Amino acid sequence: MTIEEKARGIKLLVLDLDGIMTDGRIYYGNYGDELKAFDVKDGFGMALLKRAGIETVIITAKKSKIAKLRAKDIGIRFIYENSSKLKVFTKILSKFRLKAHEICYMGDDLIDIPVLKAAGLAVSVPEAAAEVKTISSYITKASAGRGAVREICELILKSQAKWDEVIKKYI
């Protein structure tokens, strides 16, 4: 099955945070505050997905106020922190009444492997661990935190013939 064929059936995008939505680096300020950078184009890609009826969910192993702020800012209603990613994935299947093949999961590190193996479309980034790249269906051209999420959003929308509709108000 081609990537486009897999993407055609996607009804939910599930993302790891660090190393997918960010470049994986964490900055600490003088007062112990944590900083991360997010790509505006990634956020807009998720907004376009939502406009097409495809929600995005974040699963992150690390608890973070920043993750909640970013999720709220871009309209992501569901963020799961500090838990087993595979257990959360199973909950998501039930909550959204989906089959595993209807979910695209993006992850970059060893902790993501069980979910990548379970998801219908397993996506990673060029900076991912070698073991992750080996089992991923698709490796983005764009880097983590630098357009990788936007790339997969566009791939899904174009594969489902929804791209022209979601961007028509801008053209």
Secondary structure, DSSP 8 states (H G I E B T S, - for coil): --HHHHHHT--EEEE-IIIIIS-S--EE-TTS-EE----HHHHHHHHHHHHTT-EEEEEESS--HHHHHHHHHTT--EEEESS-HHHHHHHHHHHHT--GGGEEEE--SGGGHHHHHHSSEEEE-TTS-HHHHHH-SEE-SS-TTTTHHHHHHHHHHHHTT-HHHHHGGG-
